[in-house]
Amino acid sequence: YVPFVKSVSTDRFFSSILQNRKVKMLVTGHNHGAKRMVMHHGDSFEICASDLRYNLKSGLVTNDNGNIVYHWFSIDKPTQSFVTFPSPIDQTTSRTECSIQKVRVITFSEEVLNNSMVEIDGRQYKLNPIRKLKQNEEAWLLEVDTSFLSNGKHRLKLIGEEEEEFEFLNGPSSKIDSTRELLY
């Protein structure tokens, strides 16, 4: 598959894959630009990351009960904790669950385990350790209740992690319509 060669058959083939509700993630090869690009295709989104060799950035995909988030981080200062819920607005589609009232974080750092904080709309909240992950004894799940949030757009920042800052939507009616962006 060559993503930059546009044809009706290529679009039809990948559209049929991306719109299948059973497909949670599709990994393909790409040419890479200098910055991360998020593109929407109907009910799915695509991430084209920058080239690791030239930009020293990498990515990680988390799947928290079907909530898929792409995390972007510098290899010079690797991210130790990742927000798995909620999803950033630019990664939200009609498939995204926006009504769960929690912030969920996976951390690989025991140093921040008992003093992890998240900032939401300028106010700080403590993330509470819930349990170790079954698949990785080095990783912990942290949570904070967000039932106090109103429906709509909010800003989240994971304290101590430069790349884990974004806007998100809260509430059952807050799902956004996806649009197709230009690649460049």
C-alpha positions in Angstrom: 0.0 0.0 0.0 1.4 3.4 -1.0 -0.6 6.0 1.0 0.2 8.9 -1.4 -1.0 7.2 -4.5 -4.7 8.1 -4.6 -7.0 5.8 -6.5 -10.7 4.8 -6.1 -9.7 1.2 -5.5 -7.1 2.1 -2.8 -9.6 4.4 -1.0 -12.3 1.8 -1.2 -10.1 -1.0 0.1 -8.8 1.0 3.1 -12.2 2.6 3.8 -13.7 -0.9 4.1 -11.1 -1.9 6.6 -11.2 1.3 8.7 -15.0 1.4 8.9 -15.3 -2.2 10.1 -16.3 -2.0 13.8 -14.2 -5.1 14.6 -11.0 -3.3 13.5 -9.4 -1.5 16.4 -6.1 -0.6 14.9 -4.4 -0.7 11.5 -0.7 -0.4 11.2 0.8 0.5 7.8 4.0 1.9 6.4 4.3 5.6 5.6 6.6 8.4 4.5 7.1 10.5 7.6 7.0 14.3 7.9 8.7 16.4 10.6 5.6 16.5 12.8 2.9 14.1 13.8 -0.2 14.3 11.7 -3.7 13.1 12.7 -6.1 12.4 9.9 -9.7 11.3 10.2 -11.4 8.7 7.9 -15.0 8.4 8.8 -15.2 6.6 12.2 -11.4 6.0 12.3 -8.3 8.1 12.6 -4.8 7.7 11.3 -1.5 8.9 12.8 1.5 9.6 10.6 4.4 10.0 13.0 7.7 11.7 12.4 10.8 9.8 11.4 12.6 8.6 14.5 16.1 9.0 12.9 15.7 12.7 12.1 13.3 14.0 14.7 14.1 11.8 17.8 10.3 11.3 18.5 8.5 8.0 18.9 5.1 6.8 19.7 3.2 4.3 21.7 -0.4 3.1 21.3 -2.5 2.3 24.3 -5.8 0.4 24.3 -7.8 1.0 27.5 -11.1 -1.0 27.1 -11.4 -0.1 23.5 -10.2 3.5 24.0 -7.2 3.8 21.7 -4.8 6.7 22.2 -1.6 7.4 20.3 1.1 8.9 22.6 3.9 11.0 21.2 7.2 11.4 23.1 10.8 12.5 22.7 13.4 9.7 23.0 15.8 12.3 24.7 13.4 12.5 27.6 11.2 9.5 27.5 7.7 9.7 28.9 7.1 7.4 31.9 3.3 7.8 32.3 0.6 7.8 29.7 -3.0 9.0 29.8 -5.1 6.1 28.5 -8.5 7.8 29.2 -9.8 10.3 28.1 -8.8 10.6 24.4 -7.4 13.8 23.0 -9.9 15.7 20.9 -7.8 15.3 17.7 -8.1 11.5 18.2 -11.8 11.5 19.0 -14.2 9.9 16.6 -17.8 8.8 16.8 -16.5 5.5 18.2 -14.8 7.2 21.2 -16.5 6.9 24.6 -16.6 10.4 26.1 -18.9 9.7 29.1 -16.7 7.7 31.4 -15.9 10.0 34.4 -12.3 9.1 35.1 -8.8 10.0 34.1 -6.8 6.8 33.7 -3.0 6.7 33.5 -0.5 3.9 33.1 2.9 4.7 34.8 6.2 2.8 34.5 7.8 4.8 37.2 7.5 3.7 40.9 8.9 7.1 41.9 5.8 8.9 40.8 3.4 6.2 41.9 2.2 7.9 45.1 2.5 11.5 44.1 1.2 11.6 40.5 -0.9 14.6 39.7 -3.1 15.6 36.8 -4.2 19.2 36.0 -7.7 19.6 34.6 -8.7 23.1 33.6 -6.0 24.6 35.8 -6.8 22.7 39.0 -4.6 19.8 40.2 -5.9 16.4 41.3 -4.1 13.4 42.8 -4.0 10.2 40.8 -4.6 7.2 43.0 -2.8 3.9 42.4 -5.4 1.2 41.6 -3.4 -1.9 40.7 -0.4 -3.3 38.9 -1.0 -4.4 35.4 -1.3 -8.1 34.9 0.7 -8.1 31.7 3.6 -6.0 33.1 4.6 -6.1 36.8 6.5 -2.9 36.3 3.4 -0.8 35.3 0.7 0.6 37.4 -2.8 1.9 36.7 -3.7 5.2 38.3 -7.1 7.0 38.4 -8.9 10.0 39.5 -12.7 10.5 39.5 -13.9 13.3 37.2 -17.7 13.2 37.9 -17.5 16.9 38.8 -16.7 17.9 35.2 -19.4 19.5 33.1 -20.2 18.2 29.6 -18.0 19.8 26.9 -14.3 20.6 26.3 -11.7 20.5 29.0 -7.9 20.8 29.2 -5.8 18.0 30.8 -2.1 18.0 31.7 -0.2 15.1 33.3 2.2 16.9 35.7 5.8 16.0 34.9 5.1 14.7 31.4 5.7 17.2 28.6 3.9 15.3 25.9 0.8 14.3 27.9 -1.2 17.6 27.6 -4.3 17.9 25.5 -7.9 19.0 25.2 -10.7 16.3 25.6 -14.4 16.1 25.5 -16.6 15.0 28.4 -20.2 13.8 28.2 -22.4 11.5 26.2 -23.4 14.1 23.6 -19.9 15.5 23.2 -18.7 13.2 20.4 -17.3 15.1 17.4 -17.9 14.5 13.7 -14.8 13.4 11.9 -13.5 15.2 8.9 -10.9 14.3 6.3 -7.7 16.3 6.6 -5.1 17.0 3.9 -1.9 15.1 4.4 0.3 18.1 3.8 
